[in-house]
């Protein structure tokens, strides 16, 4: 006997379900405590930590898949390296790791997937295929992100949409997209003609630098991960990701402290 239950819905039921569910998620994401641009390891850890602390968080990722450079490891070899100081984050995320002398390796797929799940299960909203075009400023403070659909806004005259937030994190990696938005308008300190950019590779120094150089680059705009090296100068570190994880945790702690006086935005 055939099971007729599979025929109890129409194709348009599927379309309605997707449209309604996504619209609800998108609508809730328009206002948040923290908007994070870039869903690499640093951005995802920051989202996880901030959402875990009760803040409303939205992550905007321009690519189809979140995870940033984690997926490829080095030369497409999907293993990543972390140092001992970052193992606590891996353990908390349930990511297995293996000792390789003074450093440790983990499966890139497992790490990227675990960070996505941790951020989502903590309550962060993650919107992929969203590219940041600009920043919103009011009274000399960043108040949100101007975003568009990946590839559409870049190729057609389509107006963007605004995600309003009390703090914004540039976690766009080597591109430092949001820092460049301010720099090209001469809004950064001393109005440099160009951002310092990354220095030559020095993995040990780079790992230390990205963890300890997290900063509020401009009122309301914070930088984390490789965006730090690109925007304030610092050595690149290649295919080692412990500093990225620790940097995301640190920026979350600092933003949490800065927003603590007002508390998280009420849920809607």
Secondary structure, DSSP 8 states (H G I E B T S, - for coil): ---GGGGSS-HHHHHHHHHHHHHHHHHHHTEEEEEEE--SHHHHHHHHHHHHTT--EEEEESSSS--GGGTTTBTTB-EEEE-GGGHHHHHHHT---EEETTEEEEEHHHHHHHHHHHHHHHT-EEEESEEEEEEEESSSSEEEEEEEETTHHHHS----EEEEEEEEEE--GGG-HHHHHHHTTT-SGGG-SS---EES--HHHHHHHHHH--EEEETTEEE-THHHHHHH-EE---SB-HHHHHHHHHHHHHHHHHHTTT------
